[in-house]
Amino acid sequence: MRWESFEKWTIGQQLVESADSIAATMIEGYYRYTEGEL
């Protein structure tokens, strides 16, 4: 395994994880907002 490909894979993993956490935060905030409205 070359270091370059490993570095790209690591960056890709970080992007996926951060996108997942952002989506989870948005969904959680959306449900809390709608619960307050209803």
Phi and psi in degrees as a GROMACS rama.xvg file:
@    title "Ramachandran Plot"
@    xaxis  label "Phi"
@    yaxis  label "Psi"
@TYPE xy
-83.941  150.612  ARG-2
-62.8824  -36.299  TRP-3
-61.9657  -46.8282  GLU-4
-65.9626  -36.544  SER-5
-64.6331  -39.4185  PHE-6
-65.2569  -43.1101  GLU-7
-62.9949  -40.7088  LYS-8
-63.7878  -40.8057  TRP-9
-62.746  -43.7399  THR-10
-62.4414  -40.5719  ILE-11
-62.0227  -42.5963  GLY-12
-62.8125  -41.4074  GLN-13
-64.5994  -39.4734  GLN-14
-64.2602  -42.8333  LEU-15
-63.9009  -45.2398  VAL-16
-64.8292  -42.1888  GLU-17
-67.5892  -37.637  SER-18
-65.1342  -40.2032  ALA-19
-62.6381  -44.0767  ASP-20
-68.0129  -37.3565  SER-21
-65.1143  -44.0282  ILE-22
-63.2338  -41.9487  ALA-23
-64.1703  -40.2818  ALA-24
-65.224  -42.2848  THR-25
-64.5109  -43.2455  MET-26
-64.5317  -43.3179  ILE-27
-62.9949  -44.9328  GLU-28
-64.0035  -36.9456  GLY-29
-65.8192  -43.7284  TYR-30
-65.1676  -40.3112  TYR-31
-63.5825  -39.0656  ARG-32
-65.5241  -44.8418  TYR-33
-69.9597  -33.7425  THR-34
-63.1802  -38.4313  GLU-35
-68.6716  -32.3274  GLY-36
-74.256  -38.175  GLU-37
